[in-house]
Amino acid sequence: MTDPVRNRLGWMLDDAMKMPETRYAILLSADGLLMAHSQRISRDDADRNAAAMSGLQALARSTAEFCGETADSWQQTVSEFAGGYVFLVAAGPGAYLAVSATDKVDMEGVSSRLQELVQRLGKELTVPPRHTQDLGSPA
């Protein structure tokens, strides 16, 4: 069962999964820790894939020089497989969003949707969680 505190942004990922032919979505930290996941993927699978995606983004950043760029200019990696794609995008300071999809997905549509989601996630990731104070105790 998913820890609701740990997966507080999962609903945003589920919203992105409404696009046809998408499979799973995970939000991860640069060091490969799972921050949130869509409902369709188990917590264990999400954890394992978060670690793998961290390695993938590190590898992509390390090849930036091959493109005449610096590592901090990396924006997105798309991996293609016989049955689909994995999209990995920067989602804020030290955070990455990964989405898998079938080979029938509208790639341009997914890229656009991911950029919209990154904007929304960026706002959530930069605002610290609110804590309610006990009204009976002095502040």
N, CA, C and O atoms as CSV, one atom per row, in Angstrom:
chain,resi,resn,atom,element,x,y,z
A,1,MET,N,N,0.847,-1.191,0.000
A,1,MET,CA,C,0.000,0.000,0.000
A,1,MET,C,C,0.884,1.242,0.000
A,1,MET,O,O,1.939,1.252,0.634
A,2,THR,N,N,0.470,2.268,-0.690
A,2,THR,CA,C,1.239,3.501,-0.810
A,2,THR,C,C,1.111,4.355,0.437
A,2,THR,O,O,0.016,4.520,0.974
A,3,ASP,N,N,2.210,4.888,0.890
A,3,ASP,CA,C,2.231,5.816,2.010
A,3,ASP,C,C,1.703,7.155,1.495
A,3,ASP,O,O,2.350,7.771,0.647
A,4,PRO,N,N,0.529,7.635,1.986
A,4,PRO,CA,C,-0.058,8.860,1.452
A,4,PRO,C,C,0.803,10.096,1.676
A,4,PRO,O,O,0.755,11.031,0.878
A,5,VAL,N,N,1.597,10.116,2.758
A,5,VAL,CA,C,2.467,11.265,2.993
A,5,VAL,C,C,3.586,11.279,1.961
A,5,VAL,O,O,3.885,12.314,1.366
A,6,ARG,N,N,4.198,10.119,1.757
A,6,ARG,CA,C,5.305,10.029,0.811
A,6,ARG,C,C,4.835,10.260,-0.621
A,6,ARG,O,O,5.588,10.778,-1.445
A,7,ASN,N,N,3.617,9.887,-0.916
A,7,ASN,CA,C,3.114,9.980,-2.284
A,7,ASN,C,C,2.142,11.155,-2.431
A,7,ASN,O,O,1.165,11.055,-3.174
A,8,ARG,N,N,2.394,12.246,-1.744
A,8,ARG,CA,C,1.462,13.365,-1.751
A,8,ARG,C,C,1.290,14.002,-3.127
A,8,ARG,O,O,0.288,14.677,-3.361
A,9,LEU,N,N,2.225,13.810,-4.030
A,9,LEU,CA,C,2.108,14.362,-5.384
A,9,LEU,C,C,1.653,13.314,-6.396
A,9,LEU,O,O,1.597,13.591,-7.594
A,10,GLY,N,N,1.334,12.128,-5.925
A,10,GLY,CA,C,0.901,11.062,-6.821
A,10,GLY,C,C,-0.310,11.434,-7.663
A,10,GLY,O,O,-0.412,11.024,-8.819
A,11,TRP,N,N,-1.229,12.209,-7.093
A,11,TRP,CA,C,-2.426,12.607,-7.840
A,11,TRP,C,C,-2.067,13.408,-9.090
A,11,TRP,O,O,-2.752,13.308,-10.108
A,12,MET,N,N,-1.000,14.197,-9.018
A,12,MET,CA,C,-0.577,14.965,-10.196
A,12,MET,C,C,-0.061,14.034,-11.286
A,12,MET,O,O,-0.295,14.264,-12.473
A,13,LEU,N,N,0.631,12.996,-10.883
A,13,LEU,CA,C,1.139,12.028,-11.849
A,13,LEU,C,C,-0.012,11.238,-12.460
A,13,LEU,O,O,0.002,10.939,-13.654
A,14,ASP,N,N,-1.005,10.901,-11.646
A,14,ASP,CA,C,-2.190,10.208,-12.166
A,14,ASP,C,C,-2.905,11.063,-13.204
A,14,ASP,O,O,-3.428,10.543,-14.190
A,15,ASP,N,N,-2.928,12.358,-12.984
A,15,ASP,CA,C,-3.552,13.267,-13.938
A,15,ASP,C,C,-2.844,13.202,-15.297
A,15,ASP,O,O,-3.492,13.235,-16.343
A,16,ALA,N,N,-1.529,13.110,-15.271
A,16,ALA,CA,C,-0.765,13.006,-16.519
A,16,ALA,C,C,-1.024,11.677,-17.217
A,16,ALA,O,O,-0.913,11.581,-18.439
A,17,MET,N,N,-1.368,10.653,-16.442
A,17,MET,CA,C,-1.599,9.327,-17.004
A,17,MET,C,C,-2.944,9.201,-17.710
A,17,MET,O,O,-3.260,8.144,-18.256
A,18,LYS,N,N,-3.728,10.255,-17.705
A,18,LYS,CA,C,-5.006,10.242,-18.425
A,18,LYS,C,C,-4.802,10.324,-19.928
A,18,LYS,O,O,-5.735,10.091,-20.697
A,19,MET,N,N,-3.602,10.650,-20.346
A,19,MET,CA,C,-3.300,10.711,-21.769
A,19,MET,C,C,-3.263,9.288,-22.328
A,19,MET,O,O,-2.648,8.409,-21.723
A,20,PRO,N,N,-3.913,9.044,-23.474
A,20,PRO,CA,C,-3.935,7.695,-24.037
A,20,PRO,C,C,-2.537,7.126,-24.278
A,20,PRO,O,O,-1.617,7.839,-24.678
A,21,GLU,N,N,-2.407,5.837,-24.027
A,21,GLU,CA,C,-1.198,5.052,-24.280
A,21,GLU,C,C,-0.055,5.310,-23.306
A,21,GLU,O,O,1.061,4.845,-23.540
A,22,THR,N,N,-0.304,6.043,-22.212
A,22,THR,CA,C,0.718,6.179,-21.175
A,22,THR,C,C,0.565,5.008,-20.210
A,22,THR,O,O,-0.526,4.460,-20.052
A,23,ARG,N,N,1.661,4.635,-19.571
A,23,ARG,CA,C,1.646,3.480,-18.664
A,23,ARG,C,C,1.854,3.900,-17.216
A,23,ARG,O,O,0.952,3.772,-16.388
A,24,TYR,N,N,3.043,4.402,-16.918
A,24,TYR,CA,C,3.421,4.703,-15.547
A,24,TYR,C,C,4.113,6.059,-15.475
A,24,TYR,O,O,4.624,6.579,-16.468
A,25,ALA,N,N,4.111,6.613,-14.262
A,25,ALA,CA,C,4.846,7.852,-14.023
A,25,ALA,C,C,5.465,7.787,-12.637
A,25,ALA,O,O,4.851,7.307,-11.684
A,26,ILE,N,N,6.693,8.281,-12.544
A,26,ILE,CA,C,7.359,8.396,-11.250
A,26,ILE,C,C,8.068,9.738,-11.172
A,26,ILE,O,O,8.526,10.280,-12.177
A,27,LEU,N,N,8.147,10.249,-9.973
A,27,LEU,CA,C,8.907,11.457,-9.672
A,27,LEU,C,C,10.025,11.019,-8.748
A,27,LEU,O,O,9.780,10.361,-7.736
A,28,LEU,N,N,11.252,11.382,-9.092
A,28,LEU,CA,C,12.400,10.926,-8.326
A,28,LEU,C,C,13.370,12.054,-8.046
A,28,LEU,O,O,13.377,13.078,-8.728
A,29,SER,N,N,14.181,11.848,-7.037
A,29,SER,CA,C,15.238,12.810,-6.720
A,29,SER,C,C,16.483,12.439,-7.527
A,29,SER,O,O,16.575,11.340,-8.074
A,30,ALA,N,N,17.420,13.350,-7.594
A,30,ALA,CA,C,18.650,13.123,-8.358
A,30,ALA,C,C,19.415,11.899,-7.865
A,30,ALA,O,O,20.100,11.238,-8.646
A,31,ASP,N,N,19.302,11.598,-6.580
A,31,ASP,CA,C,20.016,10.434,-6.047
A,31,ASP,C,C,19.200,9.146,-6.135
A,31,ASP,O,O,19.570,8.135,-5.538
A,32,GLY,N,N,18.090,9.180,-6.878
A,32,GLY,CA,C,17.333,7.972,-7.167
A,32,GLY,C,C,16.270,7.588,-6.158
A,32,GLY,O,O,15.743,6.476,-6.213
A,33,LEU,N,N,15.942,8.482,-5.238
A,33,LEU,CA,C,14.894,8.186,-4.269
A,33,LEU,C,C,13.526,8.533,-4.856
A,33,LEU,O,O,13.349,9.584,-5.471
A,34,LEU,N,N,12.580,7.647,-4.659
A,34,LEU,CA,C,11.221,7.851,-5.142
A,34,LEU,C,C,10.548,8.954,-4.347
A,34,LEU,O,O,10.536,8.924,-3.116
A,35,MET,N,N,9.987,9.929,-5.054
A,35,MET,CA,C,9.275,11.029,-4.408
A,35,MET,C,C,7.761,10.861,-4.552
A,35,MET,O,O,7.005,11.240,-3.657
A,36,ALA,N,N,7.321,10.293,-5.676
A,36,ALA,CA,C,5.891,10.069,-5.922
A,36,ALA,C,C,5.761,9.104,-7.095
A,36,ALA,O,O,6.693,8.922,-7.878
A,37,HIS,N,N,4.584,8.491,-7.197
A,37,HIS,CA,C,4.342,7.574,-8.313
A,37,HIS,C,C,2.864,7.541,-8.653
A,37,HIS,O,O,2.012,7.830,-7.813
A,38,SER,N,N,2.572,7.188,-9.889
A,38,SER,CA,C,1.187,7.046,-10.320
A,38,SER,C,C,0.612,5.770,-9.722
A,38,SER,O,O,1.352,4.892,-9.278
A,39,GLN,N,N,-0.712,5.676,-9.715
A,39,GLN,CA,C,-1.389,4.525,-9.125
A,39,GLN,C,C,-1.101,3.221,-9.847
A,39,GLN,O,O,-1.086,2.160,-9.222
A,40,ARG,N,N,-0.876,3.280,-11.138
A,40,ARG,CA,C,-0.737,2.057,-11.941
A,40,ARG,C,C,0.529,1.262,-11.658
A,40,ARG,O,O,0.623,0.100,-12.053
A,41,ILE,N,N,1.504,1.860,-10.985
A,41,ILE,CA,C,2.766,1.165,-10.719
A,41,ILE,C,C,2.886,0.906,-9.216
A,41,ILE,O,O,2.566,1.772,-8.401
A,42,SER,N,N,3.343,-0.277,-8.865
A,42,SER,CA,C,3.496,-0.603,-7.442
A,42,SER,C,C,4.637,0.210,-6.836
A,42,SER,O,O,5.523,0.691,-7.543
A,43,ARG,N,N,4.596,0.349,-5.544
A,43,ARG,CA,C,5.642,1.097,-4.843
A,43,ARG,C,C,7.004,0.447,-5.072
A,43,ARG,O,O,7.986,1.149,-5.311
A,44,ASP,N,N,7.077,-0.887,-5.001
A,44,ASP,CA,C,8.345,-1.585,-5.203
A,44,ASP,C,C,8.898,-1.345,-6.605
A,44,ASP,O,O,10.085,-1.063,-6.766
A,45,ASP,N,N,8.043,-1.455,-7.614
A,45,ASP,CA,C,8.484,-1.209,-8.990
A,45,ASP,C,C,8.876,0.249,-9.185
A,45,ASP,O,O,9.836,0.552,-9.895
A,46,ALA,N,N,8.132,1.149,-8.555
A,46,ALA,CA,C,8.454,2.572,-8.656
A,46,ALA,C,C,9.808,2.864,-8.021
A,46,ALA,O,O,10.603,3.618,-8.582
A,47,ASP,N,N,10.078,2.275,-6.858
A,47,ASP,CA,C,11.379,2.452,-6.190
A,47,ASP,C,C,12.520,1.961,-7.076
A,47,ASP,O,O,13.534,2.640,-7.239
A,48,ARG,N,N,12.340,0.779,-7.641
A,48,ARG,CA,C,13.388,0.188,-8.488
A,48,ARG,C,C,13.632,1.044,-9.730
A,48,ARG,O,O,14.777,1.277,-10.119
A,49,ASN,N,N,12.556,1.507,-10.343
A,49,ASN,CA,C,12.704,2.329,-11.539
A,49,ASN,C,C,13.243,3.717,-11.236
A,49,ASN,O,O,13.925,4.304,-12.076
A,50,ALA,N,N,12.956,4.251,-10.067
A,50,ALA,CA,C,13.519,5.548,-9.680
A,50,ALA,C,C,15.045,5.468,-9.634
A,50,ALA,O,O,15.736,6.375,-10.100
A,51,ALA,N,N,15.558,4.391,-9.076
A,51,ALA,CA,C,17.013,4.207,-9.022
A,51,ALA,C,C,17.595,4.116,-10.432
A,51,ALA,O,O,18.635,4.708,-10.720
A,52,ALA,N,N,16.922,3.377,-11.298
A,52,ALA,CA,C,17.399,3.230,-12.679
A,52,ALA,C,C,17.349,4.555,-13.430
A,52,ALA,O,O,18.277,4.887,-14.168
A,53,MET,N,N,16.276,5.310,-13.245
A,53,MET,CA,C,16.136,6.594,-13.945
A,53,MET,C,C,17.172,7.605,-13.472
A,53,MET,O,O,17.607,8.459,-14.245
A,54,SER,N,N,17.567,7.512,-12.211
A,54,SER,CA,C,18.618,8.387,-11.711
A,54,SER,C,C,19.912,8.125,-12.469
A,54,SER,O,O,20.623,9.056,-12.847
A,55,GLY,N,N,20.207,6.854,-12.684
A,55,GLY,CA,C,21.398,6.494,-13.456
A,55,GLY,C,C,21.303,6.953,-14.896
A,55,GLY,O,O,22.290,7.398,-15.481
A,56,LEU,N,N,20.105,6.844,-15.470
A,56,LEU,CA,C,19.895,7.264,-16.854
A,56,LEU,C,C,20.119,8.768,-17.022
A,56,LEU,O,O,20.758,9.195,-17.984
A,57,GLN,N,N,19.599,9.568,-16.096
A,57,GLN,CA,C,19.803,11.020,-16.221
A,57,GLN,C,C,21.260,11.379,-15.991
A,57,GLN,O,O,21.771,12.301,-16.626
A,58,ALA,N,N,21.944,10.670,-15.095
A,58,ALA,CA,C,23.368,10.938,-14.865
A,58,ALA,C,C,24.175,10.615,-16.117
A,58,ALA,O,O,25.087,11.354,-16.487
A,59,LEU,N,N,23.833,9.515,-16.759
A,59,LEU,CA,C,24.505,9.128,-17.999
A,59,LEU,C,C,24.251,10.168,-19.097
A,59,LEU,O,O,25.176,10.563,-19.807
A,60,ALA,N,N,23.012,10.600,-19.229
A,60,ALA,CA,C,22.676,11.602,-20.250
A,60,ALA,C,C,23.428,12.908,-19.998
A,60,ALA,O,O,23.949,13.518,-20.932
A,61,ARG,N,N,23.484,13.332,-18.748
A,61,ARG,CA,C,24.208,14.568,-18.415
A,61,ARG,C,C,25.695,14.443,-18.737
A,61,ARG,O,O,26.325,15.401,-19.185
A,62,SER,N,N,26.243,13.263,-18.507
A,62,SER,CA,C,27.674,13.087,-18.743
A,62,SER,C,C,28.021,13.098,-20.230
A,62,SER,O,O,29.187,13.268,-20.584
A,63,THR,N,N,27.045,12.922,-21.095
A,63,THR,CA,C,27.298,12.944,-22.539
A,63,THR,C,C,26.983,14.300,-23.166
A,63,THR,O,O,27.054,14.440,-24.387
A,64,ALA,N,N,26.639,15.291,-22.365
A,64,ALA,CA,C,26.286,16.616,-22.882
A,64,ALA,C,C,27.412,17.229,-23.714
A,64,ALA,O,O,27.158,17.905,-24.710
A,65,GLU,N,N,28.639,16.991,-23.304
A,65,GLU,CA,C,29.795,17.536,-24.021
A,65,GLU,C,C,29.835,17.026,-25.462
A,65,GLU,O,O,30.285,17.735,-26.362
A,66,PHE,N,N,29.370,15.811,-25.678
A,66,PHE,CA,C,29.309,15.216,-27.016
A,66,PHE,C,C,28.433,16.056,-27.948
A,66,PHE,O,O,28.611,16.049,-29.166
A,67,CYS,N,N,27.480,16.782,-27.345
A,67,CYS,CA,C,26.558,17.639,-28.099
A,67,CYS,C,C,27.004,19.109,-28.050
A,67,CYS,O,O,26.283,19.998,-28.503
A,68,GLY,N,N,28.187,19.349,-27.501
A,68,GLY,CA,C,28.679,20.717,-27.400
A,68,GLY,C,C,28.022,21.508,-26.287
A,68,GLY,O,O,28.000,22.739,-26.325
A,69,GLU,N,N,27.492,20.818,-25.309
A,69,GLU,CA,C,26.766,21.456,-24.208
A,69,GLU,C,C,27.446,21.155,-22.877
A,69,GLU,O,O,28.430,20.418,-22.815
A,70,THR,N,N,26.898,21.745,-21.812
A,70,THR,CA,C,27.346,21.435,-20.462
A,70,THR,C,C,26.290,20.557,-19.797
A,70,THR,O,O,25.135,20.542,-20.221
A,71,ALA,N,N,26.683,19.831,-18.763
A,71,ALA,CA,C,25.773,18.894,-18.099
A,71,ALA,C,C,24.508,19.569,-17.593
A,71,ALA,O,O,23.439,18.960,-17.595
A,72,ASP,N,N,24.617,20.823,-17.160
A,72,ASP,CA,C,23.429,21.498,-16.629
A,72,ASP,C,C,22.446,21.927,-17.712
A,72,ASP,O,O,21.377,22.447,-17.394
A,73,SER,N,N,22.782,21.722,-18.977
A,73,SER,CA,C,21.861,22.084,-20.063
A,73,SER,C,C,20.924,20.937,-20.437
A,73,SER,O,O,20.042,21.109,-21.277
A,74,TRP,N,N,21.111,19.754,-19.812
A,74,TRP,CA,C,20.252,18.607,-20.108
A,74,TRP,C,C,18.808,18.915,-19.754
A,74,TRP,O,O,18.521,19.478,-18.697
A,75,GLN,N,N,17.900,18.539,-20.651
A,75,GLN,CA,C,16.484,18.795,-20.414
A,75,GLN,C,C,15.619,17.550,-20.473
A,75,GLN,O,O,14.667,17.420,-19.704
A,76,GLN,N,N,15.939,16.633,-21.378
A,76,GLN,CA,C,15.077,15.473,-21.564
A,76,GLN,C,C,15.824,14.336,-22.243
A,76,GLN,O,O,16.705,14.561,-23.072
A,77,THR,N,N,15.465,13.132,-21.884
A,77,THR,CA,C,15.963,11.935,-22.558
A,77,THR,C,C,14.758,11.085,-22.918
A,77,THR,O,O,13.865,10.880,-22.095
A,78,VAL,N,N,14.733,10.591,-24.145
A,78,VAL,CA,C,13.681,9.679,-24.575
A,78,VAL,C,C,14.354,8.377,-25.003
A,78,VAL,O,O,15.216,8.366,-25.881
A,79,SER,N,N,13.947,7.289,-24.370
A,79,SER,CA,C,14.468,5.973,-24.734
A,79,SER,C,C,13.376,5.235,-25.489
A,79,SER,O,O,12.225,5.192,-25.054
A,80,GLU,N,N,13.747,4.652,-26.625
A,80,GLU,CA,C,12.774,3.940,-27.446
A,80,GLU,C,C,13.025,2.443,-27.368
A,80,GLU,O,O,14.161,1.977,-27.447
A,81,PHE,N,N,11.935,1.705,-27.212
A,81,PHE,CA,C,11.975,0.250,-27.169
A,81,PHE,C,C,10.992,-0.277,-28.209
A,81,PHE,O,O,10.194,0.492,-28.745
A,82,ALA,N,N,11.036,-1.554,-28.499
A,82,ALA,CA,C,10.136,-2.130,-29.491
A,82,ALA,C,C,8.670,-1.878,-29.140
A,82,ALA,O,O,7.846,-1.676,-30.032
A,83,GLY,N,N,8.340,-1.887,-27.850
A,83,GLY,CA,C,6.944,-1.715,-27.445
A,83,GLY,C,C,6.600,-0.382,-26.835
A,83,GLY,O,O,5.496,-0.212,-26.319
A,84,GLY,N,N,7.522,0.584,-26.878
A,84,GLY,CA,C,7.181,1.876,-26.294
A,84,GLY,C,C,8.367,2.767,-26.000
A,84,GLY,O,O,9.463,2.587,-26.531
A,85,TYR,N,N,8.112,3.735,-25.137
A,85,TYR,CA,C,9.074,4.797,-24.851
A,85,TYR,C,C,9.138,5.065,-23.353
A,85,TYR,O,O,8.198,4.785,-22.608
A,86,VAL,N,N,10.265,5.612,-22.938
A,86,VAL,CA,C,10.417,6.182,-21.606
A,86,VAL,C,C,10.872,7.618,-21.803
A,86,VAL,O,O,11.870,7.881,-22.476
A,87,PHE,N,N,10.134,8.535,-21.213
A,87,PHE,CA,C,10.458,9.961,-21.243
A,87,PHE,C,C,10.998,10.322,-19.868
A,87,PHE,O,O,10.375,10.007,-18.854
A,88,LEU,N,N,12.143,10.976,-19.827
A,88,LEU,CA,C,12.747,11.409,-18.571
A,88,LEU,C,C,13.065,12.887,-18.704
A,88,LEU,O,O,13.834,13.288,-19.578
A,89,VAL,N,N,12.469,13.699,-17.832
A,89,VAL,CA,C,12.638,15.147,-17.920
A,89,VAL,C,C,13.014,15.735,-16.562
A,89,VAL,O,O,12.665,15.193,-15.513
A,90,ALA,N,N,13.726,16.844,-16.608
A,90,ALA,CA,C,14.035,17.590,-15.396
A,90,ALA,C,C,12.730,18.183,-14.869
A,90,ALA,O,O,11.937,18.734,-15.633
A,91,ALA,N,N,12.512,18.065,-13.553
A,91,ALA,CA,C,11.247,18.528,-12.970
A,91,ALA,C,C,11.471,19.515,-11.830
A,91,ALA,O,O,10.611,19.665,-10.962
A,92,GLY,N,N,12.596,20.175,-11.828
A,92,GLY,CA,C,12.903,21.118,-10.763
A,92,GLY,C,C,14.286,20.820,-10.221
A,92,GLY,O,O,14.932,19.867,-10.658
A,93,PRO,N,N,14.748,21.621,-9.277
A,93,PRO,CA,C,16.083,21.410,-8.721
A,93,PRO,C,C,16.201,20.032,-8.061
A,93,PRO,O,O,15.563,19.765,-7.042
A,94,GLY,N,N,17.016,19.172,-8.647
A,94,GLY,CA,C,17.250,17.855,-8.081
A,94,GLY,C,C,16.086,16.887,-8.191
A,94,GLY,O,O,16.031,15.907,-7.447
A,95,ALA,N,N,15.152,17.137,-9.103
A,95,ALA,CA,C,13.995,16.256,-9.272
A,95,ALA,C,C,13.797,15.939,-10.745
A,95,ALA,O,O,14.065,16.766,-11.617
A,96,TYR,N,N,13.321,14.722,-11.008
A,96,TYR,CA,C,13.118,14.261,-12.379
A,96,TYR,C,C,11.795,13.528,-12.478
A,96,TYR,O,O,11.351,12.883,-11.528
A,97,LEU,N,N,11.179,13.636,-13.628
A,97,LEU,CA,C,9.910,12.990,-13.911
A,97,LEU,C,C,10.130,11.974,-15.018
A,97,LEU,O,O,10.695,12.297,-16.063
A,98,ALA,N,N,9.685,10.746,-14.787
A,98,ALA,CA,C,9.798,9.694,-15.796
A,98,ALA,C,C,8.403,9.162,-16.094
A,98,ALA,O,O,7.608,8.912,-15.188
A,99,VAL,N,N,8.121,8.994,-17.382
A,99,VAL,CA,C,6.843,8.463,-17.833
A,99,VAL,C,C,7.105,7.407,-18.890
A,99,VAL,O,O,7.913,7.608,-19.796
A,100,SER,N,N,6.417,6.278,-18.769
A,100,SER,CA,C,6.521,5.256,-19.804
A,100,SER,C,C,5.219,5.236,-20.596
A,100,SER,O,O,4.151,5.571,-20.085
A,101,ALA,N,N,5.341,4.829,-21.870
A,101,ALA,CA,C,4.187,4.825,-22.764
A,101,ALA,C,C,4.356,3.727,-23.811
A,101,ALA,O,O,5.459,3.226,-24.026
A,102,THR,N,N,3.269,3.368,-24.447
A,102,THR,CA,C,3.326,2.361,-25.506
A,102,THR,C,C,3.898,2.983,-26.771
A,102,THR,O,O,4.126,4.191,-26.834
A,103,ASP,N,N,4.124,2.156,-27.763
A,103,ASP,CA,C,4.660,2.651,-29.034
A,103,ASP,C,C,3.610,3.393,-29.859
A,103,ASP,O,O,3.934,3.946,-30.910
A,104,LYS,N,N,2.363,3.415,-29.402
A,104,LYS,CA,C,1.292,4.120,-30.111
A,104,LYS,C,C,1.035,5.528,-29.560
A,104,LYS,O,O,0.163,6.241,-30.057
A,105,VAL,N,N,1.787,5.923,-28.544
A,105,VAL,CA,C,1.562,7.209,-27.892
A,105,VAL,C,C,1.875,8.378,-28.835
A,105,VAL,O,O,2.731,8.274,-29.714
A,106,ASP,N,N,1.181,9.462,-28.638
A,106,ASP,CA,C,1.466,10.714,-29.343
A,106,ASP,C,C,2.664,11.347,-28.633
A,106,ASP,O,O,2.510,11.981,-27.589
A,107,MET,N,N,3.852,11.174,-29.202
A,107,MET,CA,C,5.077,11.619,-28.537
A,107,MET,C,C,5.089,13.129,-28.292
A,107,MET,O,O,5.499,13.584,-27.225
A,108,GLU,N,N,4.646,13.887,-29.266
A,108,GLU,CA,C,4.608,15.342,-29.099
A,108,GLU,C,C,3.626,15.721,-27.996
A,108,GLU,O,O,3.890,16.616,-27.192
A,109,GLY,N,N,2.496,15.032,-27.970
A,109,GLY,CA,C,1.497,15.296,-26.935
A,109,GLY,C,C,2.024,14.989,-25.542
A,109,GLY,O,O,1.795,15.755,-24.606
A,110,VAL,N,N,2.735,13.860,-25.400
A,110,VAL,CA,C,3.305,13.504,-24.101
A,110,VAL,C,C,4.345,14.530,-23.685
A,110,VAL,O,O,4.361,14.955,-22.530
A,111,SER,N,N,5.211,14.934,-24.603
A,111,SER,CA,C,6.230,15.936,-24.277
A,111,SER,C,C,5.590,17.233,-23.797
A,111,SER,O,O,6.051,17.837,-22.829
A,112,SER,N,N,4.539,17.654,-24.467
A,112,SER,CA,C,3.837,18.873,-24.054
A,112,SER,C,C,3.199,18.703,-22.679
A,112,SER,O,O,3.300,19.584,-21.825
A,113,ARG,N,N,2.544,17.565,-22.473
A,113,ARG,CA,C,1.898,17.295,-21.191
A,113,ARG,C,C,2.925,17.250,-20.070
A,113,ARG,O,O,2.670,17.737,-18.969
A,114,LEU,N,N,4.085,16.666,-20.347
A,114,LEU,CA,C,5.125,16.593,-19.324
A,114,LEU,C,C,5.640,17.972,-18.951
A,114,LEU,O,O,5.903,18.243,-17.779
A,115,GLN,N,N,5.785,18.838,-19.934
A,115,GLN,CA,C,6.248,20.189,-19.633
A,115,GLN,C,C,5.222,20.939,-18.777
A,115,GLN,O,O,5.592,21.692,-17.876
A,116,GLU,N,N,3.936,20.731,-19.062
A,116,GLU,CA,C,2.891,21.333,-18.226
A,116,GLU,C,C,2.971,20.792,-16.799
A,116,GLU,O,O,2.878,21.544,-15.829
A,117,LEU,N,N,3.145,19.476,-16.692
A,117,LEU,CA,C,3.233,18.853,-15.380
A,117,LEU,C,C,4.468,19.325,-14.623
A,117,LEU,O,O,4.406,19.539,-13.413
A,118,VAL,N,N,5.572,19.487,-15.314
A,118,VAL,CA,C,6.795,19.979,-14.683
A,118,VAL,C,C,6.560,21.371,-14.096
A,118,VAL,O,O,7.041,21.674,-13.004
A,119,GLN,N,N,5.823,22.215,-14.817
A,119,GLN,CA,C,5.511,23.551,-14.295
A,119,GLN,C,C,4.704,23.447,-13.001
A,119,GLN,O,O,4.988,24.142,-12.026
A,120,ARG,N,N,3.708,22.583,-13.002
A,120,ARG,CA,C,2.873,22.396,-11.807
A,120,ARG,C,C,3.680,21.787,-10.666
A,120,ARG,O,O,3.570,22.227,-9.522
A,121,LEU,N,N,4.487,20.781,-10.973
A,121,LEU,CA,C,5.304,20.139,-9.948
A,121,LEU,C,C,6.327,21.106,-9.376
A,121,LEU,O,O,6.601,21.092,-8.176
A,122,GLY,N,N,6.887,21.940,-10.233
A,122,GLY,CA,C,7.876,22.916,-9.780
A,122,GLY,C,C,7.333,23.798,-8.674
A,122,GLY,O,O,8.034,24.105,-7.710
A,123,LYS,N,N,6.087,24.201,-8.818
A,123,LYS,CA,C,5.457,25.028,-7.783
A,123,LYS,C,C,5.291,24.234,-6.498
A,123,LYS,O,O,5.534,24.757,-5.411
A,124,GLU,N,N,4.880,22.983,-6.610
A,124,GLU,CA,C,4.692,22.136,-5.434
A,124,GLU,C,C,6.018,21.798,-4.759
A,124,GLU,O,O,6.092,21.734,-3.532
A,125,LEU,N,N,7.060,21.584,-5.549
A,125,LEU,CA,C,8.348,21.188,-4.991
A,125,LEU,C,C,9.070,22.337,-4.311
A,125,LEU,O,O,9.927,22.103,-3.459
A,126,THR,N,N,8.743,23.581,-4.670
A,126,THR,CA,C,9.418,24.726,-4.065
A,126,THR,C,C,8.665,25.288,-2.873
A,126,THR,O,O,9.222,26.095,-2.130
A,127,VAL,N,N,7.425,24.890,-2.668
A,127,VAL,CA,C,6.650,25.360,-1.530
A,127,VAL,C,C,6.721,24.304,-0.431
A,127,VAL,O,O,6.309,23.163,-0.640
A,128,PRO,N,N,7.248,24.681,0.753
A,128,PRO,CA,C,7.310,23.688,1.820
A,128,PRO,C,C,5.909,23.272,2.259
A,128,PRO,O,O,4.985,24.084,2.198
A,129,PRO,N,N,5.728,22.017,2.701
A,129,PRO,CA,C,4.405,21.576,3.147
A,129,PRO,C,C,3.925,22.405,4.322
A,129,PRO,O,O,4.716,22.816,5.171
A,130,ARG,N,N,2.635,22.646,4.363
A,130,ARG,CA,C,2.053,23.424,5.460
A,130,ARG,C,C,1.789,22.506,6.636
A,130,ARG,O,O,1.344,21.369,6.474
A,131,HIS,N,N,2.072,23.019,7.818
A,131,HIS,CA,C,1.810,22.267,9.038
A,131,HIS,C,C,0.757,23.019,9.826
A,131,HIS,O,O,0.878,24.225,10.044
A,132,THR,N,N,-0.262,22.320,10.246
A,132,THR,CA,C,-1.296,22.976,11.049
A,132,THR,C,C,-0.849,23.005,12.493
A,132,THR,O,O,-0.277,22.037,12.995
A,133,GLN,N,N,-1.107,24.104,13.155
A,133,GLN,CA,C,-0.749,24.232,14.564
A,133,GLN,C,C,-1.948,23.815,15.415
A,133,GLN,O,O,-3.098,23.998,15.017
A,134,ASP,N,N,-1.668,23.262,16.572
A,134,ASP,CA,C,-2.722,22.939,17.505
A,134,ASP,C,C,-3.302,24.247,18.011
A,134,ASP,O,O,-2.602,25.041,18.639
A,135,LEU,N,N,-4.586,24.473,17.737
A,135,LEU,CA,C,-5.209,25.739,18.117
A,135,LEU,C,C,-5.268,25.945,19.620
A,135,LEU,O,O,-5.394,27.082,20.075
A,136,GLY,N,N,-5.182,24.878,20.403
A,136,GLY,CA,C,-5.255,25.003,21.849
A,136,GLY,C,C,-3.949,25.408,22.508
A,136,GLY,O,O,-3.947,25.783,23.680
A,137,SER,N,N,-2.833,25.341,21.785
A,137,SER,CA,C,-1.566,25.695,22.397
A,137,SER,C,C,-1.088,27.046,21.904
A,137,SER,O,O,-1.394,27.420,20.773
A,138,PRO,N,N,-0.343,27.796,22.717
A,138,PRO,CA,C,0.140,29.111,22.299
A,138,PRO,C,C,1.149,28.977,21.152
A,138,PRO,O,O,1.880,27.990,21.071
A,139,ALA,N,N,1.180,29.968,20.280
A,139,ALA,CA,C,2.074,29.941,19.125
A,139,ALA,C,C,3.455,30.392,19.490
A,139,ALA,O,O,4.338,30.431,18.634
